[in-house]
Amino acid sequence: MEKRRIIVDCDPGVDDAIALAYAAANQDKFQILGITSVSGNQSIEKVTRNALNVAEYFGLDVPVARGMEGPLVKEPLLAREIHGENGLGQCEFPEASGTVVKEHAVLFLYKKLVELSKKEKITIVATGPLTNIAMLLKLFPEVKEKILEIVFMGGAAMGGNVTPSAEFNIYVDPEAASIVFMSGIPLVMCGLDVTLKCTLKRNQVMKLCQSGNPAAKICGDMAGFVLENTSTKYRGEVSVHDAVPWMYLLHPEIFTGKRTILSVECSDGQARGTTVCDLRWWNHDEEELNSIVLLDADQERFQEYLITALYELGESMKGKYKE
């Protein structure tokens, strides 16, 4: 089976890093063409460094490009209290031997898309604010036809985590999200409705932390930081939000969703960043409903697939890193 061509747009981030580990464990199924960074969970300097270090540590031999240092309109909003000062739950990865590519992430994305053959298309997996992708589509709208779909972590059909109605990635840059939502590109929204169900339990995190397996241990340590240093500790489990788009690509059968038209509130009022999912299929032609919003997941199978992948990745790393 032909590998799905992927470009990753991310802001590592604890859950971004765990998601990259899951992707690295499945390189036989994905052809990852590059990673682009965007300001979100931490500053652009930190998330770019994290992307380089995490990718190399987990064996992802792909170029990394530095992206937008802030939203299109507002000032950057970071999530230090969730991800720690270094963005990775204070876990230290070895410094990567490589460096970022010369091109800005937006130009890197453009280059990768125009290099494709006539029949080839790329899936973008986005796990941060959508600023890079919005800039790409505004500057180079002709590349839309080369994007098969954008599978992104962000938004919520109901509820939020930054405000009562807005999820972090969308709230940081709703103007960018609006550009992407209105682009006509097929979208899969992996929002809080589903990611809050895709968790690791406290006992699972503890077992990962206690493991001699290098991938399992460091992912457990990062998840443990979030579990013990945020309000998540009262839940007794930690959501691995950014692994959900990857899991959807490999195991869509464990999710349920509905076709929708997406929009986002860009006002400066209390509703700023709210994702609106129009599920009124009877009001729209079928071709208009080109987006899917995920609403439920099989939690046990998510945990099984993720934990198994981390241990398998770690086994492949043991010759390179000491236990």
Secondary structure, DSSP 8 states (H G I E B T S, - for coil): ---EEEEEEE---HHHHHHHHHHHTTTTTEEEEEEEE-SSSS-HHHHHHHHHHHHHHTT----EE---SS-SSS-----HHHH-TTSSTT------SS---SS-HHHHHHHHHHTS-TT--EEEEE-S-SHHHHHHHHH-GGGGGGEEEEEEE---SS--SSSSSB-HHHHH-HHHHHHHHTT---EEEE-HHHHTTSEEEHHHHHHHHT-S-HHHHHHHHHHHHHHHHSGGGGTTEEE-GGGHHHHHHH-GGGEEEEEEEEEE--SSSTTTTBEEEE--GGGS-GGG--EEEEEEE-HHHHHHHHHHHHHHHHHHHTTTS--
